[in-house]
Amino acid sequence: MLIDTHCHLDASTFDGDREALLARARGLGVSQFIIPATGEENWAAVSALADPAQGRFYALGIHPLWAASHSPSALTRLAQRLAAPSPGLVAIGECGLDGRSQVEQEGQLTLFEGQLRLAGETGLPLLVHSVRANDTVAGLLRRYRPQAGGVIHAFSGSRHQAERFWELGFCLGIGGTITYERANKTREAVAALPWEALVLETDAPDMPLCGRQGERNSPEYLPEVLAVLAELRGEDPSEVAKLLRRSTCRLFPALDTLFNN
């Protein structure tokens, strides 16, 4: 029973076969999904897709690449949504910093810090986007110390950076990156950290796996990520799946409640 902790199922590329895709994923053992928002324009869409009885949960936040289209007042509206959520809300995100983009950094920082404060107020974990910004993001997490922790989505970086995030209470989101042999630093990092520090994700429809470049990514490929991770660690995939489910449910207790019911 695998959990995809980060998949953008609201993306228009899934409009033609979303339910069929989810059925295929379930048939392959992927039973639960967290659908993060990217900005105010899709808060309603991701919350509408959520259905805890069907294993679909969601997060609300403002992605750094959309920072230019959001004023600080969007944080007030986000706070209002978080205070009165529809069923299935489990996190704040996707939020963070992107040092690769042309989006003005000050605007990204303002919105990220606002969402860090909201995490402290609500007790919700965070789904953090950190691209070419690991050290800056770690510094902010150390300053704000969100108690519920969260996930460093699509982690890419060194073992030292990975260990630093884990010390701050943040798991690493493990996805398609580790299927590429050239990702030496990241593969080394995920092979060294404790199981409690890892969760699985696809970032579908983005971040295709090695061998699927140019294709739409999908939660149904999550077992392939699991297989690579198990190989890197020299462990049996079925045992790895159990360990990762435990780490994920520790971070998102609502998923464990559903599973046990």
Secondary structure, 3 states (H helix, E strand, C coil): CEEECCCCCCCHHHCCCHHHHHHHHHHCCEEEEEEECCCHHHHHHHHHHCEHHHCEEEEECCCHHHHHHCCCHHHHHHHHHHHCCCCCEEEEEEEEEECCCCCCHHHHHHHHHHHHHHHHHHCCCEEEEEECCHHHHHHHHHHHCCCCCEEEECCCCCHHHHHHHHHCCEEEEECHHHHCCCCHHHHHHHHHCCHHHEEECCCCCCCCCCCCCCCCCCHHHHHHHHHHHHHHHCCCHHHHHHHHHHHHHHHCHHHHHHHHC
